[in-house]
Amino acid sequence: MLALLEIETYREDAVRVVQDVFRTMLGIEVEPVVVIWPPEDDLINVTVHYAGAWKGALLLECTRPQACAFTGRLLGTNPPDEVNDDVRDAVGELANMIAGNLKPVLPPGVALSMPTLVEGTDYALRILGGNLAGMIAFRCCVGAFWVSLIQAPDDGGSRSLRRPSEATD
């Protein structure tokens, strides 16, 4: 049986981890907020999967301009004008850092996958057996972005990820 992650414990730690990663790696202050999801049609979605005693995935969702801004901050350069391989790598690395820093909250022995990135709006994301365990909206100098945790129950079933109409604080 999979260990269940307490959502309130996850939320507190997730907020701290996201704030620490953005402050340390990008020099950007972020705060959790309540905003409607999604703000725009064209998002970048980066997923890092967890396997082991706890199974699930972490999702980082942001707009293309945000991804470019984050890349410029991470690389210490001017932000790219459009999404390119540097942007994809940088946003993937941000998701990987957040997922990795959340590992201590999870049961011992949890491993991470390589980040997977999806661009655009005409796609369906399916985490096998996934249930939305928590979704947190953050706001920073370049707008709102989302971090979600999807938990896979031990029945192995497959469900589509259904988004709430609003993220809660």
For each residue, the residues with C-beta under 8 A, 3 or more apart:
1: 154
2: 53 54 55 151 152 153 154
3: 53 54 106 107
4: 151
5: 9 10 54 105 106 133 149 151
6: 9 10
7: 10 11 133 134
8: 11 12
9: 5 6 12 13 105
10: 5 6 7 13 14 102 105 133 134 149
11: 7 8 14 15 134 136
12: 8 9 15 16
13: 9 10 16 17 102 105
14: 10 11 17 18 98 102 134 136 147 149
15: 11 12 18 19 32 136
16: 12 13 19 20
17: 13 14 20 21 98 101 102
18: 14 15 21 22 30 98 136 138 147
19: 15 16 22 23 29 30 31
20: 16 17 23 24 101
21: 17 18 24 25 26 94 97 98 101
22: 18 19 25 26 28 29 30 138 140
23: 19 20 26 27 28 29 30
24: 20 21
25: 21 22 73 74 94 97
26: 21 22 23 70 73 74 94
27: 23 73
28: 22 23 70 73 140 141 142
29: 19 22 23 140 141
30: 18 19 22 23 138 139 140
31: 19 138 139 140
32: 15 136 137 138 169
33: 137 138 139 144 169
34: 137 166 167 168 169
35: 39 137 139 144 166 167
36: 39 165 166 167
37: 135 137 146 163 164 165 166 167
38: 41 43 61 163
39: 35 36 63 143 144
40: 43 63
41: 38 121
42: 63 64 119 120 121
43: 38 40 61 62 63 120 121
44: 61 62 63 64 67 83 91 117 118 119
45: 59 60 61 117 118 119 125
46: 59 60 61 91 92 94 95 115 116 117 118
47: 57 58 59 95 115 116 117 118 125 127
48: 57 58 95 96 98 99 112 113 114 115 116
49: 56 57 112 113 116 127
50: 54 55 56 57 58 99 103 106 110 111 112 113
51: 55 110 111 113
52: 55 107 109 110 111
53: 2 3 106 107 108 109 110
54: 2 3 5 50 106 107 110 151
55: 2 50 51 52 129 151 152 154
56: 49 50 127 130 133 149 150 151 152
57: 47 48 49 50 127 130 149 150 152
58: 47 48 50 95 98 99 102 147 148 149 150
59: 45 46 47 95 125 146 147 148 149 150
60: 45 46 91 94 95 98 145 146 147
61: 38 43 44 45 46 145 146 147 148
62: 43 44 66 67 70 91 145 146
63: 39 40 42 43 44 66 67 143 145
64: 42 44 67 68 82 83 119
65: 68 69 142 143
66: 62 63 69 70 142 143 145
67: 44 62 63 64 70 71 83 87 90 91
68: 64 65 71 72 79 80 81 82 83 87
69: 65 66 72 73 79 142
70: 26 28 62 66 67 73 74 90 91 94 142
71: 67 68 74 75 79 80 86 87 90 91
72: 68 69 75 76 77 78 79 80
73: 25 26 27 28 69 70 76 79
74: 25 26 70 71 90 93 94
75: 71 72 86 90
76: 72 73
77: 72
78: 72
79: 68 69 71 72 73
80: 68 71 72 83 84 86 87
81: 68
82: 64 68 87
83: 44 64 67 68 80 87 88 119
84: 80 87 88
85: 88 89
86: 71 75 80 89 90
87: 67 68 71 80 82 83 84 90 91
88: 83 84 85 91 92 117
89: 85 86 92 93
90: 67 70 71 74 75 86 87 93 94
91: 44 46 60 62 67 70 71 87 88 94 95 117
92: 46 88 89 95 96 114 115 117
93: 74 89 90 96 97 115
94: 21 25 26 46 60 70 74 90 91 97 98
95: 46 47 48 58 59 60 91 92 98 99 115
96: 48 92 93 99 100 112 114 115
97: 21 25 93 94 100 101
98: 14 17 18 21 48 58 60 94 95 101 102 147
99: 48 50 58 95 96 102 103 112
100: 96 97 103 112
101: 17 20 21 97 98 104
102: 10 13 14 17 58 98 99 105 106 149
103: 50 99 100 106 110 112
104: 101
105: 5 9 10 13 102
106: 3 5 50 53 54 102 103 110
107: 3 52 53 54 110
108: 53
109: 52 53
110: 50 51 52 53 54 103 106 107
111: 50 51 52
112: 48 49 50 96 99 100 103
113: 48 49 50 51 116
114: 48 92 96
115: 46 47 48 92 93 95 96
116: 46 47 48 49 113
117: 44 45 46 47 88 91 92
118: 44 45 46 47 123 125
119: 42 44 45 64 83
120: 42 43 123
121: 41 42 43
122:
123: 118 120
124: 160
125: 45 47 59 118 161
126: 130 158 160 161
127: 47 49 56 57 130 150 152 159 161
128: 152 156 157 158
129: 55 152 153 155 156 157 158 159
130: 56 57 126 127 150 151 152 159 161
131: 150 151 152 153 159
132: 135 148 149 150 161 162 163 164
133: 5 7 10 56 149 150 151
134: 7 10 11 14 148 149
135: 37 132 146 147 148 149 163 164 167 168
136: 11 14 15 18 32 146 147 148 167 169
137: 32 33 34 35 37 144 145 146 167 169
138: 18 22 30 31 32 33 144 145 146 147
139: 30 31 33 35 143 144
140: 22 28 29 30 31 143 145
141: 28 29
142: 28 65 66 69 70
143: 39 63 65 66 139 140
144: 33 35 39 137 138 139
145: 60 61 62 63 66 137 138 140
146: 37 59 60 61 62 135 136 137 138 167
147: 14 18 58 59 60 61 98 135 136 138
148: 58 59 61 132 134 135 136
149: 5 10 14 56 57 58 59 102 132 133 134 135
150: 56 57 58 59 127 130 131 132 133 161
151: 2 4 5 54 55 56 130 131 133
152: 2 55 56 57 127 128 129 130 131
153: 2 129 131 156 157
154: 1 2 55
155: 129
156: 128 129 153
157: 128 129 153
158: 126 128 129
159: 127 129 130 131
160: 124 126
161: 125 126 127 130 132 150
162: 132
163: 37 38 132 135
164: 37 132 135 167 168
165: 36 37
166: 34 35 36 37
167: 34 35 36 37 135 136 137 146 164
168: 34 135 164
169: 32 33 34 136 137
